[in-house]
Amino acid sequence: MPLQRSNTADKFIVDRRKPHRNSDVARAVRKTRDRLSQQAGNPDFDRELLKLHARAMTSGAIAIPLLILAIAAAGRLAGVGNEIGLWALFTLTCYTIVAFMARRIERTEASDLNPLQTRREFLICHFLCGLGWGWFVWLGCDACQVDQFQLVKAVVLLFAMAATAVMTSSLGGALLATFAVPVALYAYAGFKLWMPVEAIMAGLLVVSLPFFAYVARHLNRSSLMVLSFRSEKDALIAELETAKSMSDEARRRAEDANLAKSRFLASMSHELRTPLNAILGFSEVMSNEVLGPMSNPTYRDYAHDVHESGQHLLDLINEILDLSRIEAGRYQLNEEPVMLLNIVEDCCHMMELRARNKDIRVVQDFEHQLPRLFADERAVRQITLNLLSNAIKFTATGGEIRVRVGWTAGGGQYMSVKDNGPGIPEDEIPVVLSAFGQGSIAIKSAEQGTGLGLPIVQGLLAMHGGEFELHSKLREGTEAIAIFPLSRVMEELPALPTAAVAARRR
């Protein structure tokens, strides 16, 4: 059931009185977060990149050592000698140190890392591995049976550079720290010997080193972008969680306030109705001159006005209490089999006098032989009376009201009240359906009412599992439809067999 929204600012939740200030603050926070997430020197991203590098070195710790072992085995077969075994042992020791350091960094929390110190330690270890590759470049083999031994070393260096560029992309400068010395030694040896093939391979290695460094740098930017997106996602999730908690708190406070209001009104029902009943009784006695005539007729008119005002106030209190009980879930339905057709017909007879006073014709269009509904008779009667009173109130003199009762397309039952009054603008229908809401036509015509009739109808129908529809057009009239679902329709049970029929069956 739609309710009016409060525009009151709650400074404990959000300041609705300063929306421009809230938007400026949100925009500044977003701009700062974007600037921090895109800054390359962000310490948090440096720690994450170091963690990514450690994870890459741990997962690929066996790749380059296998390459080193394969080179050592091939060198022994080619007759290099024991020197290649010493080289392999030294280089494997360096990569083992890198692997153990990466395992330690991987197990350490990111917040406990010192980015500068950890980066320095990694670069030193990679430089030691580079010294091992420099030793490999400086190896000689006069007794080898392999032609173009320098060419083989260049190819091995290219493979090692490619693998290192991919594995160490999260750590800037690791590739240069590893292969700057080996490439310089190979270029020095190649140009010193000045053989065409060695010179070409030396030039290829010199060109390949900045190329692989460029590739590693782009991979590093990709990793940084992934971390930035993840940081943005975490920030958005945090904002959503904050907004959700604020919304839950606001909803809880609204529900508590609504429940407190409903409890207050329910507890004040006796205190409000008792003096009103006394006012109504005494004013009726005075206006009817039960205890004797009143010498001044103005006093009699005043007593009549007091009685009408008290009756209006009592009706208002009853409607507010009914709506409060419905909203608080304390309205108890006394469900029983009822005939919707009979209830609507009785209500039409009750409102016949009011309609006749305004020269309004009430047309009844009923579908007969409808089964019973399992509903609260008092609630169904209140729904019908509210819709009929609204139609009579807003229909001009000499108008017509058509009341229909019948089947719905889904097998339920409906009750419709349609008038040819002034109608309701389409943009005012949500206002009319809200509590204490009145349309512009009702305000201009100064019609007496509280704006609680339709909200009560919606609440009672919702408790029955039904629906309420309001269709209206200006200068064409309004139609209010109360729909009861199929689950409320009771099927007629077959008649019990009589004693004669039972005897015949036996």
Disulfide bonds with the S-S distance in Angstrom:
Cys141-Cys144 1.25
